[in-house]
């Protein structure tokens, strides 16, 4: 044990040296306020080593990655501060993006409005009253050009929270990059593209599961060849948790969905190491501080073992669970909204101590409306204070070795594996979704939680205890109702000035490709986008061929 431990420790030191050559440490010397030097990593003394230490905990940057996926974590670079934003028009959202970048944000994260999320244009009857309300309205390439105006796509990575029409929005992003002179091989970012959790928890699906899985694997295949630096999916537990799941259910159902995507990609003819290094995950940071930190550590370990043992992945990058975190929107209260600043700070800290790669901190007023500029700034400052003032980023995995955290990590892992075995016995995540299994589990948990809140068994400060008399909050962001008419007019103008015959040709080629089960749809969607076919027009072609999903 001692010899193996020292070999692994030496390997870790070599990894750190290589990392430092590429990305020098943030400081020449890390010290605390008492001038005590902080080591990059703290490990057990030899007489404290347990037999399963290397198997379960190990070293950061090494299998099973419990302590983090990089050897030095934040001593070299902080996590990406990626504030989620989007409202109204592309022009307004572009202004918010520029503001956040000026304030020190290090990556973009785009929220789309509901019509865009479910593949309808702003002038569709079904879009009425929803245009630009919960995100930015994107109808055509022209809107995407406006959204990203003045933002260098070879320098800024962008995350896009879009699922059913993910292929369309990704193609728009590629087209804008090319217009900027940035080849698609160089763009970086993440497309959410996780349709299974839409059936489970969120509801912005369009097509049935099987054609939806085809679109996802088409993106995997296309990007592996042409957009190699872009993360092709962000497998999301966030919305599963927002729907009411426990931390264990969040990890279990997310990893089950991840396995389903891996299975589908392999079935389509891809080798696991062709696409697995670009898989990414998206988790929630909730209120129970230690449970959340342990959850992230357990998720990394489980995924590493699955990829190595079940899927026989050989590339180390295929084993590493990389994840973005967003603080818990469902934990925010409309009552005493300034309390949300404290909630978000604790949640964000749990994500950092859990080893997140990027982070969004919610704003204090999001239980009331989209965040104001001031609230968005406070949310970003929360991350910056954790990064620059708290000292938690100066050493790797500072919670490691805690009796409580390590045992909690083991217990979460055990319960997650029990769920995964059950889902596997059912035939996998797709079958479990179609039978409504995960949905029922989440609904039952949400019901039990609500009962605890109503009985005050679970205290929510300001909501069911410690209330005060409050005035109506006037200083909230309101989307101008006039915006919808302007957006409707804009998409109609796009249709008038484009080459309609060319658009028709591209849409018919897409229709023919959709009928051919073996053809990749991405090149056809990209051609349609470049001709200024709209999101709605492209999605309607696929609706005609694939049908629409009506739920369990």
C-alpha positions as CSV (number, residue, x, y, z in Angstrom):
1,X,0.0,0.0,0.0
2,X,2.7,2.5,1.0
3,X,4.7,1.9,-2.2
4,X,1.7,2.3,-4.4
5,X,0.6,5.4,-2.6
6,X,4.0,7.0,-3.1
7,X,4.0,6.1,-6.8
8,X,0.6,7.7,-7.2
9,X,1.8,10.7,-5.2
10,X,4.8,11.1,-7.4
11,X,2.7,10.8,-10.5
12,X,0.5,13.6,-9.1
13,X,3.5,15.9,-8.6
14,X,4.6,15.3,-12.2
15,X,1.1,16.2,-13.4
16,X,1.2,19.4,-11.4
17,X,4.6,20.3,-12.9
18,X,3.2,19.8,-16.4
19,X,0.1,21.9,-15.6
20,X,2.2,24.7,-14.1
21,X,4.3,24.9,-17.2
22,X,1.2,25.5,-19.3
23,X,-0.8,27.5,-16.7
24,X,1.4,29.0,-14.0
25,X,-0.1,29.2,-10.6
26,X,-2.1,32.3,-9.7
27,X,0.4,33.3,-7.0
28,X,4.1,32.8,-6.4
29,X,3.2,31.7,-2.9
30,X,-0.1,30.8,-1.3
31,X,-0.4,32.0,2.4
32,X,-3.2,32.7,4.7
33,X,-3.7,35.9,6.8
34,X,-1.4,34.5,9.5
35,X,1.4,34.1,6.8
36,X,1.1,30.3,7.1
37,X,2.0,28.7,3.7
38,X,-0.8,26.7,2.1
39,X,0.2,23.4,0.4
40,X,-1.3,22.6,-2.9
41,X,-2.7,19.3,-1.5
42,X,-3.2,17.7,1.9
43,X,-3.0,13.9,2.2
44,X,-3.2,11.5,5.1
45,X,-0.1,10.5,7.0
46,X,1.1,6.9,6.4
47,X,-0.4,5.6,9.6
48,X,-3.8,7.0,8.7
49,X,-4.0,5.4,5.3
50,X,-6.8,3.0,4.8
51,X,-6.8,0.0,2.4
52,X,-9.3,1.6,0.0
53,X,-7.8,5.1,0.0
54,X,-6.5,4.9,-3.5
55,X,-9.5,3.1,-4.8
56,X,-12.0,5.6,-3.4
57,X,-10.2,8.9,-2.8
58,X,-6.8,9.0,-4.4
59,X,-5.3,12.1,-5.9
60,X,-6.8,15.0,-7.9
61,X,-6.4,14.5,-11.7
62,X,-6.2,10.7,-11.3
63,X,-8.8,7.9,-11.4
64,X,-11.4,7.8,-9.8
65,X,-11.2,11.7,-9.7
66,X,-13.0,11.9,-6.4
67,X,-10.7,14.9,-5.5
68,X,-11.2,16.7,-8.8
69,X,-10.5,16.2,-12.5
70,X,-7.4,18.5,-12.6
71,X,-4.3,18.0,-10.5
72,X,-4.1,21.6,-9.3
73,X,-7.8,22.6,-9.6
74,X,-8.1,26.3,-8.8
75,X,-4.5,27.1,-7.9
76,X,-3.8,27.7,-11.6
77,X,-7.2,29.0,-12.8
78,X,-10.5,29.7,-11.1
79,X,-13.6,28.0,-12.4
80,X,-15.4,29.8,-15.3
81,X,-17.8,32.4,-13.9
82,X,-20.6,31.8,-16.4
83,X,-23.7,33.9,-15.5
84,X,-26.9,32.7,-17.3
85,X,-28.6,35.6,-19.0
86,X,-31.2,36.3,-21.7
87,X,-34.3,38.3,-22.0
88,X,-36.3,40.3,-24.5
89,X,-34.5,40.9,-27.8
90,X,-31.1,39.8,-29.0
91,X,-30.0,43.5,-28.8
92,X,-30.9,43.8,-25.1
93,X,-29.3,40.5,-24.2
94,X,-26.2,41.5,-26.1
95,X,-26.0,44.6,-23.9
96,X,-26.3,42.5,-20.7
97,X,-23.6,40.1,-22.0
98,X,-21.2,42.9,-22.6
99,X,-22.0,44.4,-19.2
100,X,-21.3,41.1,-17.4
101,X,-18.1,40.6,-19.4
102,X,-17.0,44.1,-18.4
103,X,-17.7,43.2,-14.8
104,X,-15.4,40.2,-14.9
105,X,-17.5,37.3,-16.1
106,X,-15.4,34.8,-18.0
107,X,-18.0,32.9,-20.1
108,X,-21.4,33.4,-21.6
109,X,-24.5,31.4,-20.8
110,X,-27.6,32.0,-23.0
111,X,-31.2,31.7,-21.8
112,X,-33.7,31.3,-24.6
113,X,-37.4,32.3,-24.5
114,X,-40.1,29.5,-24.4
115,X,-41.1,29.7,-28.1
116,X,-37.4,29.2,-29.1
117,X,-37.1,26.3,-26.7
118,X,-40.0,24.4,-28.3
119,X,-39.3,25.4,-31.9
120,X,-41.8,28.1,-32.7
121,X,-41.1,31.5,-34.3
122,X,-42.1,34.7,-32.6
123,X,-45.0,35.3,-35.0
124,X,-46.5,31.8,-34.5
125,X,-49.9,31.9,-32.8
126,X,-48.6,29.6,-30.1
127,X,-45.9,32.0,-29.2
128,X,-48.2,34.9,-28.3
129,X,-47.6,36.4,-24.9
130,X,-44.3,34.4,-24.4
131,X,-41.9,36.2,-26.7
132,X,-38.7,37.3,-24.8
133,X,-40.2,36.6,-21.4
134,X,-38.0,34.0,-19.8
135,X,-35.0,34.3,-22.2
136,X,-34.0,35.9,-25.5
137,X,-36.1,35.4,-28.6
138,X,-34.0,33.8,-31.5
139,X,-35.9,33.3,-34.7
140,X,-33.2,33.4,-37.4
141,X,-29.5,33.7,-38.0
142,X,-30.0,37.5,-38.0
143,X,-31.0,37.4,-34.3
144,X,-28.0,35.2,-33.4
145,X,-25.7,37.7,-35.3
146,X,-27.2,40.5,-33.1
147,X,-26.9,38.5,-29.9
148,X,-23.2,37.9,-30.4
149,X,-22.2,41.2,-32.0
150,X,-18.9,42.5,-30.7
151,X,-18.2,39.3,-28.8
152,X,-15.0,37.5,-30.1
153,X,-16.0,33.8,-30.4
154,X,-12.4,32.7,-30.6
155,X,-11.9,34.1,-27.0
156,X,-15.2,33.6,-25.2
157,X,-16.8,30.2,-24.5
158,X,-20.6,30.1,-24.7
159,X,-23.1,27.8,-23.0
160,X,-26.5,27.5,-24.6
161,X,-29.4,26.1,-22.6
162,X,-31.4,24.7,-25.5
163,X,-32.5,21.1,-26.0
164,X,-35.1,20.0,-28.6
165,X,-33.9,22.6,-31.2
166,X,-30.2,22.3,-30.0
167,X,-29.0,21.3,-33.5
168,X,-30.5,24.5,-35.0
169,X,-29.1,26.9,-32.4
170,X,-25.7,25.2,-32.5
171,X,-25.7,25.6,-36.3
172,X,-26.5,29.3,-35.9
173,X,-23.6,29.7,-33.5
174,X,-21.3,28.0,-36.0
175,X,-22.5,30.3,-38.8
176,X,-22.0,33.5,-36.8
177,X,-18.5,32.3,-35.9
178,X,-17.6,31.7,-39.5
179,X,-18.9,35.2,-40.4
180,X,-16.5,36.6,-37.7
181,X,-13.7,34.7,-39.4
182,X,-13.5,32.1,-36.6
183,X,-13.4,28.5,-38.0
184,X,-15.7,26.0,-36.3
185,X,-12.7,24.0,-35.2
186,X,-11.7,26.8,-32.8
187,X,-15.0,27.7,-31.1
188,X,-15.6,26.6,-27.5
189,X,-18.6,26.2,-25.4
190,X,-21.4,23.8,-24.5
191,X,-24.8,23.0,-25.9
192,X,-27.2,21.5,-23.4
193,X,-28.8,19.1,-25.8
194,X,-30.2,16.9,-23.0
195,X,-33.7,15.8,-24.1
196,X,-34.2,13.0,-21.7
197,X,-34.4,15.3,-18.7
198,X,-37.1,17.3,-20.6
199,X,-39.3,14.2,-20.6
200,X,-38.5,13.7,-16.9
201,X,-38.7,17.1,-15.4
202,X,-38.9,20.2,-17.6
203,X,-41.2,19.7,-20.5
204,X,-39.7,21.6,-23.4
205,X,-39.6,18.6,-25.7
206,X,-40.8,18.4,-29.3
207,X,-40.2,15.0,-30.8
208,X,-40.6,11.5,-29.4
209,X,-37.6,10.0,-27.6
210,X,-36.1,7.9,-30.4
211,X,-35.8,10.6,-33.1
212,X,-34.7,13.0,-30.4
213,X,-31.8,10.6,-29.6
214,X,-31.0,10.5,-33.3
215,X,-30.6,14.3,-33.4
216,X,-28.3,14.1,-30.3
217,X,-26.0,11.4,-31.8
218,X,-25.9,13.3,-35.0
219,X,-24.5,16.3,-33.1
220,X,-22.0,14.0,-31.4
221,X,-20.8,12.6,-34.7
222,X,-20.7,16.0,-36.5
223,X,-18.8,17.8,-33.7
224,X,-16.3,15.0,-33.2
225,X,-15.3,15.6,-36.8
226,X,-15.8,19.4,-37.3
227,X,-16.3,21.2,-33.9
228,X,-13.9,19.3,-31.7
229,X,-13.6,21.8,-28.9
230,X,-17.4,22.2,-28.3
231,X,-19.0,20.2,-25.6
232,X,-21.8,18.4,-27.4
233,X,-24.1,17.8,-24.4
234,X,-24.6,19.0,-20.9
235,X,-26.3,16.2,-19.2
236,X,-28.5,18.0,-16.7
237,X,-29.4,17.1,-13.1
238,X,-30.3,20.7,-12.5
239,X,-33.8,20.5,-13.7
240,X,-34.4,17.2,-12.1
241,X,-33.5,18.7,-8.7
242,X,-35.6,21.8,-9.5
243,X,-38.6,19.5,-10.1
244,X,-38.2,18.2,-6.5
245,X,-35.8,15.3,-6.5
246,X,-33.3,14.5,-3.7
247,X,-29.6,14.9,-4.2
248,X,-29.3,11.1,-4.7
249,X,-32.1,11.1,-7.3
250,X,-30.5,14.0,-9.1
251,X,-27.2,12.2,-9.5
252,X,-28.7,8.8,-10.3
253,X,-31.2,10.0,-12.9
254,X,-28.6,12.3,-14.5
255,X,-26.0,9.5,-14.8
256,X,-28.6,7.1,-16.1
257,X,-29.4,9.6,-18.8
258,X,-25.7,9.9,-19.5
259,X,-25.4,6.1,-20.0
260,X,-28.3,6.2,-22.4
261,X,-26.5,8.8,-24.5
262,X,-23.4,6.8,-24.5
263,X,-25.3,3.7,-25.5
264,X,-27.1,5.5,-28.3
265,X,-23.8,6.9,-29.6
266,X,-22.1,3.5,-29.6
267,X,-25.1,2.0,-31.3
268,X,-24.9,4.6,-34.0
269,X,-21.3,3.4,-34.8
270,X,-19.2,5.8,-32.8
271,X,-16.3,4.6,-30.6
272,X,-16.7,5.7,-27.0
273,X,-13.4,7.7,-27.0
274,X,-14.5,9.6,-30.1
275,X,-17.3,11.5,-28.2
276,X,-17.0,10.8,-24.4
277,X,-14.3,13.4,-23.8
278,X,-16.8,16.1,-24.9
279,X,-19.6,15.0,-22.6
280,X,-20.3,17.5,-19.8
281,X,-22.8,17.6,-16.9
282,X,-24.9,20.2,-15.2
283,X,-25.8,20.0,-11.5
284,X,-27.8,21.9,-8.9
285,X,-26.2,23.4,-5.8
286,X,-28.9,23.1,-3.1
287,X,-29.1,24.2,0.5
288,X,-27.6,21.3,2.5
289,X,-24.0,22.3,2.3
290,X,-22.1,19.1,3.0
291,X,-24.6,16.9,1.1
292,X,-24.0,19.0,-2.0
293,X,-20.2,18.9,-1.7
294,X,-20.3,15.1,-1.2
295,X,-22.7,14.7,-4.1
296,X,-20.3,16.2,-6.5
297,X,-17.4,14.1,-5.3
298,X,-19.6,10.9,-5.5
299,X,-20.8,11.7,-9.0
300,X,-17.2,12.0,-10.3
301,X,-16.3,8.7,-8.8
302,X,-19.3,6.8,-10.1
303,X,-18.9,8.2,-13.7
304,X,-15.2,7.4,-13.8
305,X,-15.9,3.8,-12.8
306,X,-18.8,3.4,-15.3
307,X,-16.7,4.7,-18.2
308,X,-13.7,2.6,-17.3
309,X,-15.4,-0.7,-16.4
310,X,-18.7,-0.7,-18.2
311,X,-17.7,1.1,-21.4
312,X,-14.0,0.2,-21.5
313,X,-13.0,3.8,-22.3
314,X,-9.2,4.1,-22.7
315,X,-8.8,7.9,-23.0
316,X,-8.5,9.4,-19.5
317,X,-10.5,12.4,-20.7
318,X,-13.5,10.0,-21.2
319,X,-13.4,9.1,-17.5
320,X,-13.5,12.7,-16.2
321,X,-16.9,14.0,-15.2
322,X,-16.7,17.7,-16.0
323,X,-19.6,19.8,-14.7
324,X,-21.2,23.2,-14.6
325,X,-23.2,24.2,-11.5
326,X,-26.1,26.6,-11.0
327,X,-27.3,27.5,-7.5
328,X,-30.8,26.3,-6.6
329,X,-33.5,28.4,-8.2
330,X,-36.3,26.6,-6.4
331,X,-34.7,27.4,-3.1
332,X,-35.1,31.2,-3.6
333,X,-38.0,32.9,-1.9
334,X,-40.1,35.9,-3.0
335,X,-40.4,36.7,0.7
336,X,-37.4,38.7,2.1
337,X,-35.5,38.3,-1.2
338,X,-32.2,39.7,0.2
339,X,-32.0,36.4,2.2
340,X,-31.4,34.7,-1.2
341,X,-28.0,36.4,-1.4
342,X,-26.9,34.3,1.7
343,X,-28.5,31.1,0.3
344,X,-26.7,31.6,-3.0
345,X,-23.3,32.2,-1.4
346,X,-23.5,29.0,0.6
347,X,-24.7,27.0,-2.4
348,X,-21.9,28.4,-4.6
349,X,-19.3,27.6,-1.9
350,X,-20.5,24.0,-1.9
351,X,-20.0,23.8,-5.6
352,X,-16.5,25.2,-5.4
353,X,-15.5,22.9,-2.6
354,X,-17.1,20.1,-4.7
355,X,-14.8,20.9,-7.6
356,X,-17.1,22.5,-10.3
357,X,-15.6,23.6,-13.6
358,X,-18.0,26.5,-14.1
359,X,-20.6,28.2,-12.0
360,X,-23.7,30.4,-12.3
361,X,-24.9,32.2,-9.1
362,X,-28.7,33.0,-9.1
363,X,-29.8,36.6,-8.4
364,X,-31.7,37.6,-5.3
365,X,-34.8,38.7,-7.1
366,X,-35.4,35.6,-9.4
367,X,-38.4,34.4,-7.4
368,X,-40.0,37.7,-8.5
369,X,-38.8,38.3,-12.0
370,X,-35.8,38.2,-14.3
371,X,-32.8,39.7,-12.5
372,X,-32.1,43.5,-12.5
373,X,-28.6,44.6,-13.5
374,X,-27.8,45.4,-9.9
375,X,-28.9,41.9,-8.8
376,X,-26.9,40.2,-11.6
377,X,-23.9,42.2,-10.4
378,X,-24.3,41.0,-6.8
379,X,-24.6,37.4,-8.0
380,X,-21.4,37.7,-9.9
381,X,-19.6,39.5,-7.0
382,X,-20.6,36.5,-4.8
383,X,-18.4,34.2,-7.0
384,X,-15.6,36.7,-7.1
385,X,-15.6,37.1,-3.3
386,X,-15.4,33.3,-2.9
387,X,-12.6,33.2,-5.5
388,X,-10.5,36.1,-4.3
389,X,-11.3,36.5,-0.6
390,X,-12.3,33.2,1.0
391,X,-9.1,31.2,0.5
392,X,-11.0,28.0,-0.4
393,X,-9.4,27.9,-3.9
394,X,-5.9,27.9,-2.6
395,X,-5.6,24.2,-2.0
396,X,-7.2,21.2,-3.8
397,X,-10.3,19.5,-2.2
398,X,-10.0,20.9,1.3
399,X,-12.9,18.8,2.5
400,X,-11.1,15.5,1.8
401,X,-10.4,13.4,4.8
402,X,-13.4,14.7,6.8
403,X,-15.0,11.7,8.5
404,X,-18.4,13.2,7.7
405,X,-17.7,14.2,4.1
406,X,-16.0,10.9,3.1
407,X,-18.7,8.7,4.7
408,X,-21.5,10.9,3.1
409,X,-19.7,10.5,-0.3
410,X,-19.7,6.7,0.1
411,X,-23.4,6.7,1.2
412,X,-24.5,8.8,-1.7
413,X,-22.5,6.6,-4.1
414,X,-24.2,3.5,-2.7
415,X,-27.7,4.9,-3.0
416,X,-27.1,6.2,-6.5
417,X,-25.8,2.7,-7.6
418,X,-28.9,1.1,-6.3
419,X,-31.0,3.4,-8.5
420,X,-28.8,2.8,-11.5
421,X,-29.2,-1.0,-11.1
422,X,-33.0,-0.6,-10.9
423,X,-33.0,1.5,-14.1
424,X,-30.7,-0.9,-15.9
425,X,-33.1,-3.8,-15.0
426,X,-35.9,-1.8,-16.6
427,X,-34.0,-1.5,-19.9
428,X,-32.2,1.8,-19.4
429,X,-33.1,5.4,-19.0
430,X,-35.2,5.7,-22.2
431,X,-37.4,2.9,-21.2
432,X,-37.7,4.3,-17.6
433,X,-38.7,7.7,-19.1
434,X,-41.3,6.1,-21.3
435,X,-42.8,4.2,-18.4
436,X,-42.8,7.3,-16.2
437,X,-40.6,5.8,-13.5
438,X,-38.3,8.7,-12.8
439,X,-41.2,11.2,-13.0
440,X,-43.1,9.3,-10.3
441,X,-40.1,9.1,-8.1
442,X,-39.5,12.9,-8.3
443,X,-43.2,13.7,-7.8
444,X,-43.3,11.6,-4.7
445,X,-40.2,13.3,-3.3
446,X,-41.6,16.8,-4.1
447,X,-44.9,15.9,-2.4
448,X,-43.1,14.7,0.8
449,X,-40.9,17.9,0.8
450,X,-43.9,20.2,0.5
451,X,-45.6,18.4,3.4
452,X,-42.5,19.0,5.6
453,X,-42.5,22.7,4.7
454,X,-46.2,23.1,5.4
455,X,-45.8,21.3,8.8
456,X,-42.7,23.4,9.6
457,X,-40.7,20.2,9.9
458,X,-38.5,21.9,7.3
459,X,-37.9,25.6,8.0
460,X,-37.5,28.0,5.1
461,X,-36.4,31.4,6.6
462,X,-38.9,34.1,5.8
463,X,-41.3,31.7,4.1
464,X,-42.8,29.5,6.9
465,X,-40.9,31.0,9.9
466,X,-39.3,34.4,10.8
467,X,-41.7,36.3,8.6
468,X,-42.0,40.1,8.5
469,X,-44.5,42.6,7.0
470,X,-43.3,43.4,3.5
471,X,-44.1,46.0,0.9
472,X,-44.7,45.2,-2.8
473,X,-41.3,45.0,-4.6
474,X,-41.4,47.7,-7.4
475,X,-37.7,47.5,-8.5
476,X,-37.9,44.4,-10.6
477,X,-37.1,43.9,-14.2
478,X,-40.1,44.0,-16.6
479,X,-39.9,43.0,-20.3
480,X,-41.4,45.7,-22.4
481,X,-44.6,44.3,-24.0
482,X,-43.8,46.2,-27.2
483,X,-40.8,43.9,-27.7
484,X,-43.1,41.1,-29.0
485,X,-44.5,43.2,-31.8
486,X,-41.0,44.3,-32.8
487,X,-39.7,40.7,-32.8
488,X,-42.7,39.6,-34.9
489,X,-42.0,42.4,-37.3
490,X,-38.3,41.5,-37.5
491,X,-38.8,37.8,-38.3
492,X,-41.3,38.8,-41.0
493,X,-38.8,41.2,-42.5
494,X,-36.2,38.4,-42.6
495,X,-38.6,36.3,-44.6
496,X,-39.2,39.1,-47.1
497,X,-35.6,39.9,-47.8
498,X,-34.1,36.4,-48.0
499,X,-34.0,34.1,-51.1
500,X,-37.2,32.1,-50.5
501,X,-36.5,29.7,-53.3
502,X,-33.1,28.8,-51.7
503,X,-34.8,28.4,-48.3
504,X,-37.3,26.0,-49.8
505,X,-34.6,23.9,-51.4
506,X,-32.6,23.6,-48.2
507,X,-35.8,22.7,-46.2
508,X,-36.7,20.0,-48.7
509,X,-33.2,18.5,-48.6
510,X,-33.5,18.4,-44.8
511,X,-36.9,16.7,-45.1
512,X,-35.4,14.0,-47.4
513,X,-32.4,13.5,-45.0
514,X,-34.8,13.1,-42.1
515,X,-36.5,10.2,-43.9
516,X,-33.1,8.5,-44.4
517,X,-32.4,7.1,-40.9
518,X,-28.6,6.8,-41.7
519,X,-28.0,10.4,-42.8
520,X,-26.6,13.0,-40.4
521,X,-28.9,16.0,-40.3
522,X,-26.4,18.6,-39.0
523,X,-25.0,19.6,-42.5
524,X,-28.5,20.1,-43.8
525,X,-29.6,22.2,-40.8
526,X,-26.5,24.3,-41.1
527,X,-27.2,25.0,-44.8
528,X,-30.8,25.9,-43.9
529,X,-29.7,28.3,-41.1
530,X,-27.2,30.0,-43.5
531,X,-30.0,30.6,-45.9
532,X,-31.9,32.3,-43.0
533,X,-34.5,29.6,-42.6
534,X,-36.0,30.2,-39.1
535,X,-36.0,28.0,-36.0
536,X,-39.7,27.3,-36.5
537,X,-39.5,26.4,-40.1
538,X,-36.7,23.9,-39.5
539,X,-38.4,22.4,-36.5
540,X,-41.7,22.1,-38.4
541,X,-40.0,20.1,-41.1
542,X,-38.8,17.7,-38.4
543,X,-42.2,17.7,-36.7
544,X,-43.7,16.5,-40.0
545,X,-41.3,13.7,-40.3
546,X,-40.8,12.7,-36.6
547,X,-44.1,13.6,-35.0
548,X,-44.6,15.3,-31.7
549,X,-44.4,13.8,-28.2
550,X,-47.5,14.1,-26.0
551,X,-46.1,12.7,-22.8
552,X,-46.5,9.6,-20.7
